[in-house]
Amino acid sequence: MAEPESTVINTDVKQKDPSKALVIAVTTRAIFNLEEEHKLYLEKGKEEYTRHQQANQDKPLPPGTAFAFIQAAKYVNEKILESTPAEKNLFDILVLSNNSPESSVRIINSAKYYGLEISKFCFVSDEDSTQYLKSHGVKLFLSADRTDVCSALQRGDLTSLCLAGVSAALIFHQEVQAPSTPLRVVFDGDAVLFSDETDKVFQEQGLEGAMQYERAMEAVPMGEGPLKAFAMHLGKMRKKFSQEKSPIRTYLVTARSGRDMGIRAIRTLQEWGLAIDEAFFMDGAPKGPILAQIQPHIFFDDRIHNIQAAQNVGVPSAWVP
């Protein structure tokens, strides 16, 4: 598919090679706090929203939930290029938006005001912006629009995207403090890093059945979850550094118990060659306290109650459908 006519190249940053880079697309409402503007759009319509954005085009938007994650990605790029100036395995961030081009100037100005390393801005007006993900080589799509994500899931579009190597997650709006570097990413296990096979057994046979299944399958690596490819690319970046000097730290925080269901998870990671800095097997305990201690830039989970627990301790979180 051809690039949309309203793609704006950000000449302030070095353009990346999308065939080598880890391309992440974020919506404007994921990266900036546009809740008031979105309310205006819903209540008074597109024309009033456009007028408001044009009138305030020189007023920077406040940071949104994914803002700190994007800042930390820039930090990782800087550290990689310090070590290897010709390296092409970098983060490549693009903004993908249903905003019309005439209301987009404020978005671009805000990104430049904060010095964010965003390569491209794609404004597709009222079209379905997700149709451009594959053409840009996107590996992770972060959106703040629950309706769009859920609608895409019901149509089967997200399944198609995952088969094409694109993972999607829903960012929940919240007020967050920008954590310090390095980039810290937390993954849930089942249905996020790993497949949902054991979850299905748990739903059908309960905890005892799931534990029996895990013991029987202990030597068999689990299937791939929707965030596996993203985690593997992070791992590839991380391997360029020693553990002490790495600008990336990754974590597994799973409801699994370490005693009964942890061995298979660890063996799966070893089979994949994916090094995780720290793993926490919570045995069903709340994840909020450990997330508050880690203070990640982003936390991926497939359960809404875990997302809510993360929000309660001010952790930026993304639901993986």
Salt bridges, closest charged atoms under 4 A:
GLU3 OE2 - HIS136 ND1 3.93
ASP12 OD2 - LYS112 NZ 3.82
ASP17 OD2 - LYS20 NZ 3.87
GLU35 OE2 - ARG29 NH2 3.65
GLU37 OE2 - HIS52 NE2 3.52
GLU37 OE2 - ARG106 NH1 3.04
GLU48 OE1 - ARG51 NH2 2.78
GLU82 OE1 - LYS79 NZ 3.72
GLU87 OE1 - LYS240 NZ 3.16
GLU117 OE2 - LYS16 NZ 2.96
ASP126 OD2 - LYS46 NZ 3.47
ASP128 OD2 - ARG155 NH2 3.79
ASP157 OD2 - ARG155 NH2 2.67
GLU175 OE2 - HIS173 NE2 3.82
ASP188 OD1 - LYS287 NZ 2.92
ASP190 OD2 - ARG256 NE 2.66
ASP196 OD1 - LYS200 NZ 3.82
GLU197 OE1 - ARG264 NH2 3.12
ASP199 OD2 - ARG303 NH2 3.41
GLU208 OE2 - ARG215 NH2 3.52
GLU214 OE1 - ARG256 NH1 2.62
GLU214 OE2 - ARG264 NH1 2.95
GLU218 OE1 - ARG267 NH1 3.97
GLU224 OE2 - LYS228 NZ 3.16
ASP260 OD2 - ARG259 NH2 3.10
ASP277 OD1 - ARG238 NH2 2.58
ASP277 OD1 - ARG249 NH1 3.73
GLU278 OE2 - ARG249 NH2 2.96
ASP301 OD2 - LYS287 NZ 2.76
ASP302 OD2 - ARG303 NE 3.35
